[in-house]
Amino acid sequence: MEGMNMTTNHLILDFSHVYCDEKIPKNDRVHWLDCSDIAECDLYCSNRAEEEIRARIEPYGIRGIHFLDSGNYHYVTGIMTEQIKQGFSLILFDHHTDMQKPMIEHMTSCGDWAGKVLKTNPWLQQLILIGPQERDIQQIYSEKEGLVTSTELREKLVTFSAEEIQSGEAGNKISKIKKNFPVYISIDKDILDEEYSETNWSQGKMSLPVLERLLMPFLKSGNILGIDICGECQQGMPLPQYLEAEEINGETNKELFDFLMHYSHM
């Protein structure tokens, strides 16, 4: 891909120092980027902060596995995928749609970034959204509130609700997934049951083995541009709960990293 750094670089974007307590083993394959000095980027991201984040990740390219901190920073996926200059599909695993109507104009937030990617990224061919509740997905399509009202956007978006996955009905839509494009995968661990992850947002009920099973078809396609993972615990929790949450999240992050490394061949 012209203009893109295709070297594999695994990244930890450290906005809140949450990873410091997860006993992540020092690994010479993983670059630790301290982003804690960037202002105006928690939940909402100002243009100035966006430019700074872009400048820090650009030298590394997007190929690799990237940890983005808590779900407050999930909008970084939008900044990452701006580097892709060919047709691609975004595979998004999330308990929320991240397609709300923007609360503050001219600022990207963790709640609306996916809607912005869908509307504005000219290279995006499909957005496959996996995991929100059916009622939240319906809101995306609602005539009054919804973000996806045009035929063009409806054709680009394929959704699999938590209920469809649980009931086994998700298989009916698999034929809608376009197979001939490279994919970027984004995972918010709030899709997982609290047994596997503790995040600072409401969570789904998925098990880690089910998430891995759902990832497999995309990983086996062999055409992965990059992968990111977010979803960490609340800052300022009482210490015993915090340490327990960090242990759970650390184990899941390591398991996911090893699994993705193995099957994505990165």
Residue pairs with C-beta under 8 A, 6 or more apart in sequence:
1 84
1 85
1 86
2 85
3 85
4 61
4 62
4 83
4 84
4 85
5 58
5 59
5 60
5 61
5 62
5 63
6 61
6 63
7 60
7 61
7 63
8 63
8 64
8 266
9 31
9 60
9 61
9 63
9 64
10 27
10 29
10 30
10 31
10 64
10 65
10 66
10 257
10 266
11 30
11 31
11 32
11 33
11 57
11 60
11 64
11 65
11 66
11 67
12 19
12 24
12 30
12 31
12 32
12 33
12 66
12 67
13 33
13 35
13 53
13 57
13 66
13 67
13 68
13 69
13 73
13 76
14 20
14 32
14 33
14 34
14 35
14 36
14 69
15 35
15 36
15 38
15 41
15 42
15 69
15 70
15 72
15 73
16 36
16 42
16 69
16 70
16 72
16 232
16 235
17 36
18 69
18 70
18 232
18 233
18 235
18 246
19 32
19 67
19 69
19 232
21 242
21 243
21 246
22 246
22 247
22 249
22 250
22 253
23 250
24 30
24 250
24 253
24 254
31 60
33 56
33 57
35 41
35 53
35 56
35 69
38 49
38 52
38 53
39 49
40 46
40 48
40 49
41 49
41 50
41 53
41 73
42 72
42 73
43 72
43 109
43 110
44 104
44 107
44 108
44 109
45 53
45 75
45 107
45 108
45 109
46 107
47 106
47 107
50 79
50 108
53 76
53 79
54 79
54 82
57 66
57 76
57 79
57 80
58 83
61 83
61 226
62 80
62 81
62 83
62 84
62 184
62 225
62 226
63 225
63 226
63 266
64 226
64 227
64 266
65 226
65 227
65 228
65 229
65 257
65 260
65 261
65 264
65 266
66 76
66 80
66 226
66 227
66 228
66 229
67 228
67 229
67 230
67 253
68 74
68 76
68 77
68 228
68 229
68 230
69 230
69 232
70 199
70 200
70 230
70 231
70 232
70 233
71 96
71 110
71 188
71 190
71 199
71 200
71 201
71 230
71 231
71 232
72 110
72 200
73 110
73 230
74 94
74 98
74 110
74 113
74 186
74 188
74 230
75 108
75 109
75 110
75 113
76 228
76 230
77 90
77 92
77 113
77 114
77 117
77 184
77 186
77 228
77 230
78 108
78 113
78 114
78 116
78 117
78 121
80 184
80 226
80 228
81 88
81 90
81 117
81 121
81 124
81 184
82 121
84 123
84 184
84 225
85 123
86 123
86 182
87 123
87 125
87 181
87 182
88 123
88 124
88 125
88 181
88 182
88 183
88 184
88 225
89 124
89 125
89 126
89 127
89 128
89 177
89 178
89 181
89 182
89 183
89 184
90 114
90 117
90 124
90 126
90 127
90 128
90 183
90 184
90 186
91 128
91 130
91 183
91 184
91 185
91 186
91 218
92 98
92 114
92 127
92 128
92 129
92 130
92 186
92 188
93 130
93 131
93 185
93 186
93 187
93 188
93 191
93 211
93 214
93 215
94 114
94 129
94 130
94 131
94 132
94 186
94 187
94 188
94 190
94 191
95 131
95 132
95 133
95 162
95 188
95 190
95 191
95 201
95 202
95 203
95 204
96 111
96 132
96 136
96 188
96 190
96 201
96 202
97 114
97 115
97 129
97 132
97 136
97 137
97 139
97 140
98 110
98 111
98 112
98 113
98 114
98 115
98 188
99 112
99 114
99 115
99 118
99 129
99 140
99 147
99 148
100 109
100 111
100 112
100 115
100 147
101 112
101 115
101 145
101 147
102 108
102 109
102 112
102 116
103 109
103 111
103 112
108 116
114 127
114 129
115 140
115 147
115 148
117 124
117 127
118 124
118 127
118 147
118 148
118 153
118 156
118 157
119 147
119 153
124 156
125 156
125 178
125 181
126 156
126 157
126 158
126 177
126 178
126 181
127 156
127 157
127 158
128 158
128 160
128 177
129 137
129 157
129 158
129 159
129 160
130 159
130 160
130 165
130 191
130 214
131 160
131 161
131 162
131 165
131 191
131 204
131 206
132 159
132 161
132 162
133 161
133 162
133 163
133 204
134 161
134 162
134 163
134 164
137 159
137 161
139 145
139 146
140 146
140 147
140 148
140 157
140 159
141 148
141 149
141 154
143 149
147 153
148 154
148 157
158 173
158 176
158 177
159 173
160 170
160 173
162 204
162 205
162 206
163 169
164 170
164 173
165 206
165 210
165 214
166 205
179 221
181 223
182 223
182 224
182 225
183 218
183 221
183 223
183 224
183 225
184 224
184 225
184 226
184 227
185 215
185 218
185 219
185 224
185 226
185 227
185 228
186 227
186 228
186 230
187 211
187 215
187 227
187 228
187 229
187 230
187 231
187 256
188 199
188 229
188 230
188 231
189 196
189 197
189 199
189 229
189 230
189 231
189 232
189 249
189 252
190 197
190 199
190 201
190 202
190 203
190 204
190 231
191 203
191 204
191 206
191 211
191 231
192 203
192 204
192 206
192 207
192 208
192 211
192 231
192 252
193 203
193 204
193 205
193 206
193 207
194 203
195 207
195 248
196 207
196 208
196 248
196 252
197 203
197 231
197 248
197 249
197 252
198 233
198 244
198 245
198 248
198 249
199 231
199 232
199 233
200 232
200 233
200 234
200 235
201 231
208 252
208 255
208 256
212 259
215 259
215 260
215 263
216 263
218 224
219 260
219 263
219 264
220 263
222 265
224 264
224 266
227 260
227 264
227 266
229 253
229 256
229 257
231 249
232 249
233 242
233 245
233 246
233 249
234 245
237 245
260 266
